Amino acid sequence: MTVDILFPFYGDVALMKEAVLSVLRQTNRDWRMIVVDDGYPDDSIPGWFESLGDDRVTYHRNEQNLGANANYRKCLTFVENPLVQVMGADDVMLPNYIDWLVRAAADHPEASVFQPGVFVIDEHGAPSETLVERTKGFYRPKSKEPILLKGEDLAVSILRGDWLYFPSLAWRAETILGLGFREGYDVVQDMALVCDVAMNGGALLYDPKAAFLYRRHSGSDSSWRALEGTRFDEERRFFLEMAKEMQALGWTKASRVAKLHLSSRAHAASLVPKAALAKKWTGVKNLARHLVS
């Protein structure tokens, strides 16, 4: 079964090349990769993709920068096959990823979304164990075998603490195309999409078998937004929207968890000292506001 690998790109060119090469090293060669460059200012990039000489890799370049959310939605227009993976432009697929995905999809036809086991690395490729990783580990299901989550249970699990690694997720095409990415979200678009899956009757498979390396580094967009506090404006808007939508479904527990968004508040609280030390007073103000709203 051919897997569509969507590759929205804007960022570090060296890490992007490492990510692409990790796809080329897959033991299962039945995939196609669609790269959508959001106008990153480096004229050498098109030539590098051409030099790969692999007709499974298609390169597109946006004439104007669309921004993360719009570029993700553009990527979805290229989907042709039943399984879809949206690759992080600085992450790494382990060689077994496509094999793992095809097998998981066949063994669990009821699953709409697939999350493999993930190792986290820093910008230098060394193992990373930040507070974020420890928090995700706390909220992640403790099962040593594949486990299926659906309905309100799935919504509660994600809203309580986002333990997913979005670039490692894979999707059935009818699910991700049917729902798409909600407009207006750049930081929490993964949580929004998984919550939409839950609310529309879909299920997520978590398989602890490792198949992906997720890169955590201080220069990431989400890290910068966190320290400035701006990401929490988006998070707060998302959680309050989810609280209303979950309540409308009669999912009282999920609505309460979204309204409280305790893990998001705790994350903001953990960043206040760092923002103050960096004299980012606007960030301190934004973070403090999130603690009480």
C-alpha positions, 0 to 999 in steps of 0.5 A, a space after each residue: 500500500 502506497 503511503 503519501 508523505 506530505 512535507 511542508 517546509 520552512 526552516 533549517 535547510 540542513 535538518 530538512 535534508 536529514 529529514 528527507 534522507 530518512 524517508 529515502 532510507 525506509 525499508 518499505 519503498 512504497 511511498 511518495 513524498 510531496 514537498 511544499 516549500 513555503 518560500 524559504 529564502 535559499 535558492 539552492 533547495 530546488 537543485 538539491 531535490 533535483 539531485 536526489 534523482 528519485 521520482 517518488 519525491 516531488 518538490 513544489 515552492 510557494 510563490 508567496 509565504 502562506 504561513 504554517 496552517 495554510 501550507 499544511 492545508 495546501 499539502 492536503 490537496 496533493 493526497 492520492 493514497 489511503 494512508 497519509 503522513 505529515 512529516 516534520 521538516 526537522 524530524 527523522 523517520 526511523 527506517 521501519 516507519 512505513 512498514 510499521 504504519 502499513 502493518 498497523 493500518 491493516 491490523 487495526 481497520 477501526 483506527 483513523 489516526 496512528 501514533 508510534 513510539 517516539 524518541 526525542 532528540 535535540 538540534 544536535 541529534 542527541 537524546 533530549 529529556 526536557 520537562 515537556 517530554 516528562 510531562 508527555 510521558 506522564 499523560 501518555 497511555 502506559 500500555 506496553 501493547 497497542 491501545 485504541 482510544 476513541 470518543 470522549 475517552 480520546 478527547 479527555 486524554 488529549 485535552 488533559 495533556 497533549 502527549 502526541 508528537 504531531 509530526 509522527 502521526 499518520 492518518 487514513 486519507 478519508 479522515 484527514 481530508 474529511 476534517 482538514 486543519 481548522 483555520 486559525 491554529 498554528 500551535 495546537 492544530 494537532 490537538 484540534 484535528 485529533 479532537 475533531 476525529 474524536 467528535 466525529 467517531 474516529 479512533 486513535 491507535 497508540 503503538 509504543 513500538 518506536 518508529 520516529 525521532 522527534 526533534 526538540 530544539 530551542 529555536 522552534 516556532 513553538 518554543 519562541 511562542 511559548 516564551 513570549 506567551 503568545 502561544 497561550 493566547 491560541 491555546 486558551 482560545 482553543 480550549 474554550 472552543 473545545 469546552 463548548 463543542 464537547 458540552 454540546 455533544 454531552 461530553 461533560 467530562 471532556 468539556 470540564 477538562 478543556 475548560 480547566 486546561 490545567 496542563 496548559 496553565 502549568 506549562 505557562 507557570 513553568 515559563 514565567 521565571 525563564 521569561 522574567 530572567 530574559 526580561 521578556 516582560 510582555 511574555 511574563 504578562 501574557 503567561 500570567 494572564 493565561 494562569 487565571 483565564 
